[in-house]
Amino acid sequence: MKRIKPGRLAGGFTTKFKTKVVLAALSERYTLAQLSEKYEIHRNQISQWKHQFIANADMIFSKASKSKKEHLNSFTRIISISEPWF
């Protein structure tokens, strides 16, 4: 039986794991190569999540009719759509 690593689901990654990786990438303390090795995912996947995060971050601060929690849930769904391509 194949063992699933922490932060991963049978069909992909948890949103908590993706957020953790993206925040580490945004901190710029580590290179993509270092993060890729640490989290055992391809650096292109990290870059894709990072770009998605940045492109949709404004939703959290929007003053539209949605609550901040609804915006966060929407953002979580968007970032969850991305699946590893390898």
Phi, psi and omega in degrees: 000131181284132182272133179270131182283157178303141179087357182243146173254169179302326182254008181165220184237152176285155178294328178296318178296314180299317179297317179300315180294315181297315179296324176295320179293320180291333180292337180059024174282334183233153175282165176299324179297319179293316178295321179300317179290317182298315184263359177058045174225159183290142182298331177295326177294319178298315179299319180296314179298319180298314179296320177297318180298310182296317182296333184247004184296330182296340179298329183292327183260006181293143179258022178293184185294339180286148175282164179300324179295319178295320177297318179297319177296320177298315179297318179299320177296318180298313183289336180283340181296325183293126177240151179300140182268352182258000000 
